[in-house]
Amino acid sequence: MRRLHPLSGALKVGRGLLQGAFFGLIAGTTLVGVLGLPAGAAPLVVPALALVVGGFALARYYRFTYEIEGDTLRVESGVFARQSREIPLGRIQNVDARQGILNRLLGLSVVAFETAGGAATEATLDAVDGAEAERLRRLVQRRGKATDRGTELTSAEANGADESETEQSTGVAADPSDGPDTEELFAFSTRDLLTYALVSVRPAAPVLLLVGLPLGFDILAGVLRFNLGLVGGGSSLSLSVLGAFGPPRLVALVALVGLQFLVAALVLSVALTLVEYYDFTLVREGEDLRYERGLLRRYSGTIPLSKVQTVSIRENVVMRRFGFATLAVETAGYSGGNGESGQGVAVPMAPRPVVYDLAQDIEPFGDLDFERAPTRARRRYAARFAIVAGVVTAVGYAVDTFLLEGGYWWLLLGLFVLVPPAAHLRWRHRGIALDDDVMATRTGFWRQTTRVVPYYRVQTVFVGRSPFQRRRDLATVTADTASTSTIVGGSATAYDVDDDRATELRGILRERLYTDLLGRKADRDA
């Protein structure tokens, strides 16, 4: 059995000593103040608790072992409650490695193993050196090939012997062609990275900005005073100043603050994207895709092409205007190891033809001719948006009548002008396409997503009808796969299909699923 790198143990012990000393200082001060113990007792608690926590961290390091035994990764851990996990290498979907700043300085990597059993990481090695991380990744890669060939790993491969060791033990020279061919598929230049940072929108940016506002209260107060001066309200912050504002100046103040917030969120979004996707490269190693990215924290991982469940092409409205798109792939129980970056992002941004060519290389399909929903679905969308506009107008009327007393609530009636184009855009950007080998769905205007699912990956096909859909003879067709995104509503879904067509689609998908599976089984037997 192998242990983690000694430097990893030293870091854990050092962290434990610091944590124990910190809590010891708090506990010692509390005991002296509450129980009336002598003041000299407090300094004794600090080293005692530091030694306890540091000793426990040392015990956890020594009790954590792992090894490749045959076709199984075995991990044992726990000090008091022992745990033993055996993970078949053939079930491992992905091996991801990440490096924080300190780990990069020490040459260590945290290795995570993802299986098809769910979204949670099955096992994590924190941490091993780069050579050991590469050895584990290669073993999983070889096991995937051995599974496809119906063979087993040799003892030399399972024990991590390299080519020279195998040659010495067997007397047979290693074949250089046994190693996977490596081909660079995509790499971000500095210009590409800056363009992607500007045209992509990260939902986490405004949330992080809101959370961080209390930490920058002095800066926030200064900005508010500056805004008050711009709208002619002086520079003092008080409710009386705001109360003296008329509706026009109050609306101008709110609009100015909102614009500044959006600009700050955009700047934060650009910074987050630059840090996350710095030096992004994507290479193809045999039947795997391997990516590396990150400035402060370095990430690398593999995406086995043989286990891809869904290929997604995403384009927000700005990217679509300039002809760019994002490519994401999903495997069973895996979504790229980073929720923020989306499911298994293979190419963050590239020209649309390049993205489609790579998508067709991963999962072959022809030209997609999307079938739109019936026009009566557009009327359904118009009714829905009209209800939303009516609710917003009613709320605005109440606020203006009872609080602002400005008489400008009628401006919100302009929202009804946007209802027809909004309904049309939603209808236009939804559809379904059936190719000889795949099913594809498309949805979204602001962020359009095209999902491509091979028939043999479909787990379940079901047709749903809401009360409002039944009223217009419409239905929703959903094809679930084993990817994690289906758990959070990321399935390939065709919305508001004609009711009879939905039933027909369910039959077609079921028939093509069985035909595809039988064909693939015949190919394997042959």
C-alpha positions as CSV (number, residue, x, y, z in Angstrom):
1,M,0.0,0.0,0.0
2,R,1.2,3.5,-0.8
3,R,0.9,6.7,1.2
4,L,0.4,10.2,0.1
5,H,3.5,12.4,-0.4
6,P,5.4,13.2,2.8
7,L,5.1,16.9,2.1
8,S,1.3,16.5,2.1
9,G,1.6,15.0,5.6
10,A,3.8,17.9,6.7
11,L,1.3,20.4,5.4
12,K,-1.6,18.7,7.1
13,V,0.3,18.5,10.4
14,G,1.3,22.2,10.1
15,R,-2.3,23.2,9.4
16,G,-3.5,21.1,12.3
17,L,-1.0,22.8,14.7
18,L,-2.1,26.2,13.6
19,Q,-5.8,25.4,13.9
20,G,-5.2,23.8,17.3
21,A,-3.3,26.8,18.6
22,F,-6.0,29.2,17.4
23,F,-8.8,27.3,19.0
24,G,-6.6,26.7,22.1
25,L,-6.2,30.5,22.4
26,I,-9.9,31.0,22.3
27,A,-10.7,28.1,24.7
28,G,-8.0,29.2,27.1
29,T,-9.2,32.8,27.2
30,T,-12.8,31.6,27.7
31,L,-11.9,29.3,30.5
32,V,-10.0,32.0,32.4
33,G,-12.8,34.5,32.0
34,V,-15.8,32.2,32.7
35,L,-14.4,29.7,35.2
36,G,-12.1,32.1,36.9
37,L,-9.0,29.9,36.4
38,P,-5.5,31.4,36.9
39,A,-4.2,33.5,34.1
40,G,-1.3,31.2,33.7
41,A,-3.6,28.3,32.7
42,A,-4.5,30.0,29.3
43,P,-1.0,29.6,27.7
44,L,-1.0,25.9,28.6
45,V,-4.2,25.2,26.7
46,V,-2.7,26.5,23.4
47,P,0.2,24.0,23.0
48,A,-1.9,21.2,24.4
49,L,-4.7,21.6,21.9
50,A,-2.2,22.3,19.1
51,L,-0.5,19.0,19.8
52,V,-3.9,17.1,19.9
53,V,-5.1,18.5,16.5
54,G,-1.6,18.2,14.9
55,G,-1.3,14.6,16.2
56,F,-4.6,13.6,14.9
57,A,-3.7,15.1,11.5
58,L,-0.4,13.0,11.6
59,A,-2.4,9.9,12.4
60,R,-4.8,10.5,9.5
61,Y,-1.9,10.8,7.2
62,Y,-0.4,7.5,8.3
63,R,-3.7,5.7,8.2
64,F,-4.5,6.8,4.7
65,T,-3.2,4.4,2.1
66,Y,-4.1,3.5,-1.5
67,E,-2.9,1.0,-4.2
68,I,-3.8,-0.4,-7.5
69,E,-4.6,-4.1,-7.0
70,G,-5.3,-5.8,-10.3
71,D,-8.2,-3.9,-11.8
72,T,-9.2,-2.2,-8.6
73,L,-8.2,1.0,-6.8
74,R,-8.2,0.3,-3.1
75,V,-8.3,3.2,-0.6
76,E,-8.2,2.8,3.2
77,S,-8.6,5.7,5.6
78,G,-9.8,6.7,9.0
79,V,-8.2,6.8,12.5
80,F,-11.0,5.6,14.8
81,A,-13.6,4.5,12.2
82,R,-11.8,2.7,9.5
83,Q,-13.0,2.8,5.9
84,S,-12.0,0.6,3.0
85,R,-13.1,1.4,-0.5
86,E,-12.5,-0.6,-3.7
87,I,-13.2,1.1,-6.9
88,P,-13.0,-0.9,-10.2
89,L,-10.8,1.0,-12.6
90,G,-13.3,0.2,-15.4
91,R,-16.0,2.2,-13.5
92,I,-13.8,5.4,-13.2
93,Q,-15.1,8.0,-15.6
94,N,-12.5,10.7,-15.1
95,V,-9.3,11.4,-13.2
96,D,-8.9,15.1,-12.4
97,A,-5.9,16.8,-10.9
98,R,-5.8,20.3,-9.3
99,Q,-3.0,22.4,-7.8
100,G,-3.4,25.4,-5.5
101,I,-0.7,28.0,-5.2
102,L,1.2,26.2,-2.4
103,N,0.8,22.8,-4.0
104,R,2.2,24.2,-7.3
105,L,5.3,25.5,-5.4
106,L,5.8,22.1,-3.8
107,G,5.0,20.1,-7.0
108,L,2.0,18.3,-5.5
109,S,-1.4,17.6,-7.1
110,V,-4.8,16.6,-5.6
111,V,-6.2,13.7,-7.6
112,A,-9.9,13.1,-7.7
113,F,-11.6,10.0,-9.1
114,E,-15.1,10.3,-10.6
115,T,-17.3,7.3,-11.3
116,A,-20.6,6.7,-12.9
117,G,-22.3,6.2,-9.5
118,G,-23.3,9.9,-9.0
119,A,-22.1,13.5,-8.9
120,A,-19.9,13.1,-5.8
121,T,-16.2,12.4,-6.0
122,E,-15.6,8.7,-5.3
123,A,-12.0,9.1,-3.9
124,T,-9.6,12.0,-3.5
125,L,-5.8,11.7,-2.9
126,D,-4.6,14.9,-1.2
127,A,-1.8,15.0,-2.3
128,V,0.7,13.2,-4.5
129,D,3.6,14.4,-6.7
130,G,3.2,15.0,-10.4
131,A,4.7,11.7,-11.5
132,E,2.4,9.7,-9.3
133,A,-0.7,11.6,-10.5
134,E,0.4,10.9,-14.1
135,R,0.9,7.2,-13.3
136,L,-2.6,6.9,-11.9
137,R,-4.1,8.7,-14.9
138,R,-2.3,6.4,-17.3
139,L,-3.4,3.3,-15.4
140,V,-7.1,4.4,-15.6
141,Q,-6.6,5.2,-19.3
142,R,-5.1,1.8,-20.0
143,R,-7.8,0.0,-18.1
144,G,-10.4,1.8,-20.2
145,K,-8.6,0.4,-23.3
146,A,-8.3,-3.0,-21.8
147,T,-12.1,-3.0,-21.1
148,D,-12.8,-2.1,-24.7
149,R,-10.5,-5.0,-25.8
150,G,-11.9,-7.4,-23.3
151,T,-8.5,-8.0,-21.7
152,E,-7.0,-7.4,-18.3
153,L,-4.1,-5.2,-17.2
154,T,-0.8,-6.9,-16.8
155,S,0.8,-7.1,-13.4
156,A,3.5,-4.7,-14.6
157,E,0.9,-2.2,-15.7
158,A,-1.1,-2.6,-12.5
159,N,2.0,-2.0,-10.3
160,G,2.8,1.1,-12.3
161,A,6.0,-0.2,-14.0
162,D,7.3,2.0,-16.8
163,E,8.5,0.7,-20.2
164,S,12.1,0.2,-19.1
165,E,11.0,-1.8,-16.0
166,T,8.7,-3.9,-18.1
167,E,11.5,-4.6,-20.6
168,Q,13.9,-5.7,-17.8
169,S,11.4,-8.0,-16.2
170,T,10.1,-9.7,-19.4
171,G,13.1,-9.3,-21.8
172,V,10.7,-7.9,-24.4
173,A,11.2,-4.3,-25.6
174,A,8.2,-2.0,-25.1
175,D,6.5,-0.9,-28.3
176,P,6.5,2.9,-28.5
177,S,3.3,2.7,-30.5
178,D,1.5,1.4,-27.4
179,G,1.5,5.0,-26.0
180,P,-1.5,7.1,-27.0
181,D,-1.1,9.5,-29.8
182,T,-1.3,13.1,-28.7
183,E,-2.8,15.9,-30.8
184,E,-3.4,19.5,-29.7
185,L,-7.0,20.4,-30.6
186,F,-7.4,23.8,-29.1
187,A,-5.4,26.4,-27.1
188,F,-6.3,29.9,-25.9
189,S,-4.1,32.8,-27.0
190,T,-4.1,35.9,-24.9
191,R,-6.4,37.6,-27.4
192,D,-8.8,34.7,-27.4
193,L,-8.9,34.6,-23.6
194,L,-9.6,38.4,-23.3
195,T,-12.4,38.1,-25.9
196,Y,-14.0,35.2,-24.1
197,A,-13.7,37.0,-20.8
198,L,-15.6,40.0,-22.3
199,V,-18.4,38.1,-24.1
200,S,-19.1,35.5,-21.5
201,V,-21.2,36.2,-18.5
202,R,-20.6,34.4,-15.2
203,P,-23.7,34.3,-13.0
204,A,-21.5,34.0,-9.9
205,A,-20.1,37.5,-10.4
206,P,-23.1,39.6,-9.2
207,V,-23.7,37.1,-6.3
208,L,-20.1,37.4,-5.1
209,L,-20.3,41.2,-5.5
210,L,-23.4,41.3,-3.3
211,V,-21.8,39.1,-0.7
212,G,-18.7,41.2,-0.6
213,L,-20.4,44.6,-0.3
214,P,-20.4,44.6,3.5
215,L,-16.6,44.0,3.4
216,G,-16.1,47.1,1.4
217,F,-18.6,49.4,3.2
218,D,-16.3,52.4,3.2
219,I,-15.9,52.2,-0.6
220,L,-19.7,51.7,-1.0
221,A,-20.4,54.7,1.2
222,G,-18.0,56.8,-0.9
223,V,-19.7,55.7,-4.2
224,L,-23.1,56.6,-2.8
225,R,-22.0,60.0,-1.7
226,F,-20.5,60.6,-5.2
227,N,-23.8,59.5,-6.8
228,L,-25.8,61.9,-4.5
229,G,-23.6,64.7,-5.6
230,L,-24.2,63.9,-9.3
231,V,-28.0,64.0,-8.9
232,G,-27.9,67.2,-6.9
233,G,-28.6,65.8,-3.4
234,G,-25.5,66.9,-1.5
235,S,-22.9,64.5,-0.2
236,S,-24.4,63.3,3.1
237,L,-25.9,59.9,3.6
238,S,-29.2,60.0,5.5
239,L,-32.9,59.0,5.1
240,S,-33.9,62.7,5.2
241,V,-31.8,63.5,2.1
242,L,-33.5,60.6,0.2
243,G,-36.9,61.7,1.5
244,A,-36.4,65.2,0.0
245,F,-35.8,63.7,-3.4
246,G,-38.5,63.9,-6.0
247,P,-39.3,60.9,-8.2
248,P,-37.1,61.9,-11.1
249,R,-34.0,62.3,-9.0
250,L,-34.7,59.1,-7.1
251,V,-35.2,57.2,-10.3
252,A,-31.9,58.7,-11.7
253,L,-30.1,57.6,-8.5
254,V,-31.4,54.1,-8.6
255,A,-30.5,53.8,-12.4
256,L,-27.0,55.2,-11.7
257,V,-26.4,52.7,-8.8
258,G,-27.7,49.8,-10.9
259,L,-25.5,50.7,-13.9
260,Q,-22.4,50.9,-11.5
261,F,-23.3,47.5,-10.1
262,L,-23.5,46.0,-13.5
263,V,-20.2,47.4,-14.5
264,A,-18.6,46.2,-11.3
265,A,-20.1,42.7,-11.9
266,L,-18.8,42.7,-15.5
267,V,-15.3,43.6,-14.3
268,L,-15.4,40.8,-11.6
269,S,-16.7,38.4,-14.2
270,V,-13.8,39.2,-16.5
271,A,-11.3,38.7,-13.7
272,L,-12.8,35.3,-12.7
273,T,-12.7,34.1,-16.3
274,L,-9.1,35.2,-16.8
275,V,-8.0,33.4,-13.6
276,E,-10.0,30.2,-14.4
277,Y,-9.1,29.8,-18.1
278,Y,-5.6,31.1,-18.2
279,D,-3.4,29.0,-20.5
280,F,-6.3,26.7,-21.5
281,T,-5.2,23.8,-23.7
282,L,-7.1,20.8,-25.0
283,V,-5.3,17.8,-26.4
284,R,-6.5,14.4,-27.6
285,E,-4.6,11.4,-26.2
286,G,-5.8,8.3,-28.0
287,E,-9.5,8.0,-27.1
288,D,-9.4,10.7,-24.4
289,L,-9.6,14.4,-24.2
290,R,-7.3,16.1,-21.8
291,Y,-7.5,19.7,-20.7
292,E,-5.3,22.0,-18.5
293,R,-6.2,25.5,-17.3
294,G,-5.9,27.9,-14.4
295,L,-3.7,30.8,-13.2
296,L,-3.8,30.7,-9.4
297,R,-5.2,27.1,-9.2
298,R,-4.1,24.8,-11.9
299,Y,-6.6,22.2,-13.1
300,S,-6.1,19.2,-15.4
301,G,-8.4,16.3,-16.2
302,T,-9.4,13.7,-18.8
303,I,-12.7,13.2,-20.6
304,P,-13.0,9.6,-22.0
305,L,-14.7,9.9,-25.5
306,S,-16.0,6.4,-25.1
307,K,-18.1,7.5,-22.1
308,V,-19.5,10.7,-23.4
309,Q,-23.3,10.9,-22.8
310,T,-24.1,14.3,-24.2
311,V,-22.4,17.0,-26.3
312,S,-23.7,20.6,-25.7
313,I,-23.1,23.7,-27.8
314,R,-23.8,26.9,-25.9
315,E,-24.0,30.5,-27.3
316,N,-25.0,33.6,-25.4
317,V,-26.5,36.4,-27.5
318,V,-23.2,38.3,-27.7
319,M,-21.2,35.2,-28.8
320,R,-23.9,34.3,-31.3
321,R,-23.7,37.8,-32.8
322,F,-19.9,37.4,-33.4
323,G,-20.0,33.8,-34.5
324,F,-18.6,32.1,-31.4
325,A,-19.7,29.1,-29.4
326,T,-18.8,27.0,-26.3
327,L,-18.5,23.2,-26.5
328,A,-19.2,21.1,-23.4
329,V,-19.2,17.3,-23.0
330,E,-20.8,15.2,-20.2
331,T,-19.9,11.7,-19.1
332,A,-21.9,9.5,-16.6
333,G,-21.9,11.0,-13.1
334,Y,-19.5,13.8,-14.1
335,S,-19.8,17.4,-15.0
336,G,-16.3,18.7,-15.5
337,G,-15.2,18.8,-11.9
338,N,-16.2,22.5,-11.6
339,G,-19.8,23.6,-11.3
340,E,-19.0,27.1,-12.2
341,S,-17.4,26.3,-15.5
342,G,-20.2,24.3,-16.6
343,Q,-20.5,20.6,-17.6
344,G,-17.1,19.3,-18.8
345,V,-16.2,22.4,-20.9
346,A,-14.0,21.1,-23.7
347,V,-13.7,24.4,-25.6
348,P,-14.6,27.6,-23.7
349,M,-15.0,29.7,-26.9
350,A,-14.1,29.2,-30.6
351,P,-15.6,30.1,-34.0
352,R,-18.9,28.2,-34.4
353,P,-17.6,26.1,-37.4
354,V,-14.7,24.9,-35.3
355,V,-16.9,24.0,-32.4
356,Y,-19.3,22.0,-34.6
357,D,-16.4,20.2,-36.3
358,L,-15.0,19.1,-32.9
359,A,-18.5,18.1,-31.7
360,Q,-19.0,16.0,-34.8
361,D,-15.5,14.4,-34.2
362,I,-16.5,13.5,-30.6
363,E,-20.0,12.2,-31.6
364,P,-20.6,11.9,-35.3
365,F,-23.7,13.5,-36.6
366,G,-24.8,15.3,-39.8
367,D,-26.5,18.6,-40.5
368,L,-29.2,19.2,-38.0
369,D,-32.6,20.4,-39.4
370,F,-34.5,21.6,-36.3
371,E,-38.3,21.2,-36.2
372,R,-40.0,24.1,-34.5
373,A,-43.0,24.0,-32.2
374,P,-46.4,24.7,-33.6
375,T,-47.3,28.4,-33.9
376,R,-49.9,28.0,-31.2
377,A,-47.0,27.5,-28.8
378,R,-46.0,31.1,-29.6
379,R,-49.5,32.3,-28.4
380,R,-48.9,30.4,-25.2
381,Y,-45.6,32.2,-24.6
382,A,-47.3,35.6,-25.4
383,A,-49.9,34.9,-22.7
384,R,-47.3,33.9,-20.2
385,F,-45.2,37.1,-20.8
386,A,-48.3,39.2,-20.7
387,I,-49.2,37.9,-17.3
388,V,-45.7,38.7,-16.1
389,A,-45.9,42.2,-17.5
390,G,-49.3,42.7,-15.8
391,V,-47.9,41.6,-12.4
392,V,-44.9,44.0,-12.7
393,T,-47.2,46.9,-13.7
394,A,-49.6,46.2,-10.8
395,V,-46.6,46.2,-8.4
396,G,-45.3,49.4,-9.9
397,Y,-48.7,51.0,-9.6
398,A,-48.9,50.1,-5.9
399,V,-45.4,51.4,-5.1
400,D,-46.0,54.6,-7.0
401,T,-49.4,55.2,-5.5
402,F,-48.6,54.5,-1.8
403,L,-44.9,55.4,-1.6
404,L,-43.5,57.5,-4.4
405,E,-46.7,59.4,-5.4
406,G,-45.0,60.4,-8.6
407,G,-47.7,59.3,-11.1
408,Y,-45.2,57.6,-13.4
409,W,-46.4,54.0,-13.0
410,W,-47.9,54.1,-16.5
411,L,-44.4,53.9,-18.0
412,L,-44.4,50.2,-17.0
413,L,-47.2,49.6,-19.6
414,G,-44.4,49.8,-22.1
415,L,-43.6,46.2,-21.1
416,F,-46.6,45.0,-23.0
417,V,-44.9,46.2,-26.2
418,L,-42.1,43.7,-25.6
419,V,-44.5,40.7,-25.2
420,P,-44.9,39.8,-28.9
421,P,-41.2,39.9,-29.9
422,A,-40.3,38.0,-26.7
423,A,-42.8,35.3,-27.4
424,H,-41.6,35.1,-31.0
425,L,-37.9,34.8,-30.0
426,R,-38.7,32.0,-27.5
427,W,-40.6,30.1,-30.1
428,R,-38.0,30.6,-32.8
429,H,-35.1,29.4,-30.6
430,R,-36.7,26.1,-29.6
431,G,-36.8,22.9,-31.6
432,I,-35.9,19.2,-32.0
433,A,-33.9,17.4,-34.7
434,L,-33.5,13.7,-35.4
435,D,-30.4,12.5,-37.2
436,D,-29.5,8.9,-38.2
437,D,-27.4,8.6,-35.0
438,V,-28.4,11.3,-32.6
439,M,-31.2,13.3,-31.2
440,A,-30.7,17.1,-30.8
441,T,-32.7,19.7,-29.0
442,R,-32.3,23.5,-28.9
443,T,-33.6,26.1,-26.5
444,G,-32.9,29.6,-25.2
445,F,-32.5,33.0,-26.7
446,W,-30.2,34.9,-24.3
447,R,-28.2,31.7,-23.8
448,Q,-28.9,29.2,-26.6
449,T,-28.1,25.6,-25.8
450,T,-28.0,22.8,-28.4
451,R,-27.8,19.3,-26.8
452,V,-26.8,16.3,-28.9
453,V,-27.5,12.9,-27.5
454,P,-26.6,9.6,-29.2
455,Y,-29.6,7.2,-29.3
456,Y,-27.6,4.4,-27.5
457,R,-27.0,6.8,-24.5
458,V,-30.7,7.5,-23.9
459,Q,-31.9,6.0,-20.6
460,T,-35.5,7.2,-20.5
461,V,-37.9,8.9,-22.8
462,F,-41.0,10.5,-21.3
463,V,-43.7,12.8,-22.5
464,G,-45.1,15.4,-20.1
465,R,-48.1,17.6,-20.4
466,S,-49.0,20.5,-18.1
467,P,-52.6,21.7,-17.7
468,F,-51.8,24.7,-19.9
469,Q,-50.2,22.5,-22.5
470,R,-53.1,20.1,-22.6
471,R,-55.4,23.1,-23.3
472,R,-53.5,23.7,-26.6
473,D,-52.7,20.0,-27.4
474,L,-49.0,20.4,-26.7
475,A,-46.5,18.3,-24.8
476,T,-42.8,18.2,-23.7
477,V,-40.5,15.3,-24.8
478,T,-37.5,14.7,-22.6
479,A,-34.6,12.2,-23.2
480,D,-32.6,11.4,-20.1
481,T,-29.0,10.1,-20.0
482,A,-26.7,9.0,-17.2
483,S,-25.0,12.4,-17.1
484,T,-25.1,14.5,-13.9
485,S,-26.8,17.5,-15.6
486,T,-30.0,15.5,-15.9
487,I,-30.4,15.7,-12.1
488,V,-30.6,19.5,-12.2
489,G,-32.8,19.8,-15.3
490,G,-30.1,19.6,-18.0
491,S,-31.7,16.9,-20.1
492,A,-32.2,17.1,-23.8
493,T,-35.8,18.5,-23.9
494,A,-38.1,19.5,-26.7
495,Y,-40.7,21.9,-25.4
496,D,-44.3,22.4,-26.6
497,V,-44.3,19.8,-29.4
498,D,-47.6,18.9,-31.0
499,D,-49.3,16.2,-28.8
500,D,-49.5,13.6,-31.6
501,R,-46.0,14.4,-32.7
502,A,-44.7,13.9,-29.1
503,T,-46.2,10.4,-29.0
504,E,-44.7,9.7,-32.4
505,L,-41.3,10.9,-31.2
506,R,-41.3,8.7,-28.2
507,G,-41.9,5.7,-30.4
508,I,-39.2,6.7,-32.8
509,L,-36.6,7.3,-30.0
510,R,-37.4,3.9,-28.5
511,E,-37.1,2.1,-31.8
512,R,-33.8,3.8,-32.7
513,L,-32.4,3.1,-29.2
514,Y,-33.0,-0.6,-29.6
515,T,-31.7,-0.7,-33.2
516,D,-28.6,1.2,-32.2
517,L,-27.9,-1.0,-29.2
518,L,-28.3,-4.2,-31.2
519,G,-26.1,-2.8,-33.9
520,R,-23.3,-1.9,-31.5
521,K,-23.6,-5.3,-29.8
522,A,-23.2,-7.0,-33.2
523,D,-20.1,-5.0,-33.9
524,R,-18.6,-6.0,-30.5
525,D,-19.4,-9.6,-31.1
526,A,-17.8,-9.4,-34.6
